[in-house]
């Protein structure tokens, strides 16, 4: 009897800034067309999604600004660190994403990069930019949730907060 296994997922890089600056409406998983030295550099855990974004070019979705440093042991075959990379998606998914991105205010932002069963993948988020008051509100909610969790933890452990 064959046991079903969870897909192995090794995180390479995540874009925490994107979750702060954008409201993520939907996420997609896409493969990335890479060169050999890029894969070796990624396996060493080196990549940056800070300035990365995805856009349509010639009916395909391309990833711009992803920084994968040159492989330390590479030769003249080494890659350019910020080259444009093609995202690997099915035609139906591409068409669906492009229809949604054409709406004003929506963009494609890479949220994380990881290896899934040996294949390099990027988690793309269909996102709408947050305004500054939305960001402040999200921070206030997170702080309030944290304080509630602390209070519940203290209550469950039987300790009360000392009065001031």
N, C-alpha and C positions, 0 to 999 in steps of 0.2 A: 504494500500500500504506500503510495507516494504522499509524503506530507507536503502541504502547501506552505511555502515560506513567505514571510514578509520580504518585500524587495529591500535589499541593502541600500542604504542612503548615506553617503559620506559627504558632509557639508564642506565646501571649499571656501565660499565667501557668501556673505549676506549683506544686503543693503538696508541697514536700519534707518538711514535717513529717508528712504523712499516711504516707509510706513509712517514716518513723522510728517512729511511734506504732502503726502497724497492720501486720499480716501480710496482704498482698494475695493473695486466693485466685483471683480471676477479674476481668477487666476488660471493660467494655462501653463502646461509643461511642454517645453520644446527642446529638441536636440540641437547641438551646435556643431557646425562643420569646422573642424580644427585640423591643424597640421601636427606632425609627430612631436616636434619640440614643444608645442603648446600643451599637448597632453602631458608630457613629462614635467613641465613646469607646474601644471595644475595638480598633478599627483604629489608634488612637493608642497602643495597647499598655498600656492602663490597666485593670487588674482585680486583685482579690485573692481567693484561695481559702482564706485562713487559717482562718476560722471557718465555712466552708461545709459543709453536709451535705445528703443527699437522704433524703426520706421519702415514704411513700405518703399521698395525700390524695384521697379520693373515687375510688379506682381508678386514679389517675394518679400518676406519680412527679414530685415537686416538688423544686426546689433552693432551699434556705434559706441565708441568710447570705452569699451571693456579693455582694461589693462591687464595683460598677462605678460609678466616680465620675461625677458629672454632666458632660455635655459642655460644654466651655468656651464654645462659641459657640451653645449652645442657648438657646431663648427660653422662654416660659411652657410650652412643650410638653416640657420636660426631664423626665426620669424620676427616680424615687426611687432612691438608690444601693443600698439593701439590700432591694429588693422581692423577693417570692417569684416564682420563674420556673418555668414548666412545662418538663419535659424531653420531647423528642419521640422516642418509641420505638414500635415495633410492638407490638400487643396481645399477641402471643405472648411477646415479650421481656419485657414488663412483668409478665405472669403468672409467667414463670420466675423473674425477679428477686424478685418479691414472695414467692414460695414459699420461696426461699432466705433472704431477709431475716427471715422469721418464725422461723427457728432462733435460739435464744438465743445472744447473743454476737456476732452478725453485724450489720454495718451497711453502708450505702452512703456512700462518701467520694469526693468529686471529686478526681482526681489531677492533671489538667491541663486547660487550656482552650486551644483553638487554632482557626485557620481552616483548613478542608479544602476546597479548590477553591471558596473564597469563602463557605462556610457555616460559621457558628460552631458548634463542637462541644465537648463536655465528655467527658473520659475518666473514667468512674466505676469505682471499684474495690469489689468485694465484699470486705469486710475483717473481720478479727477482731483485737481489741485485743491488743497485746503487753504482757507484764508487764515490770517493770523489769529483771529478770535476763535476759530475752530481748533487751532493747535493749542491755544491756552486752555480751552474747555476740555480737550482730550487729556492734557497734563493734569488738570484739576481733578477730573474723574479718576484717573489712574492713582493719584495721590490719595483720594478719598477711599478707593477700593483697597489700597494698601493699608490704610489706617483701620478700616473695618476688619480686614483679615488679622491684623495685629491684635485688635481688641478681642476678637473671637478666640484667637489662640490663647491669649491671657485668661479669658473667661473659662475656657475648656480645661486649662491647666490648674485652675483654682486660684490663680493669682489675680489680685486686683491692682489697679494702678494707684500708687501712693498719691495722697492729696498734696497739693502744692501750697 
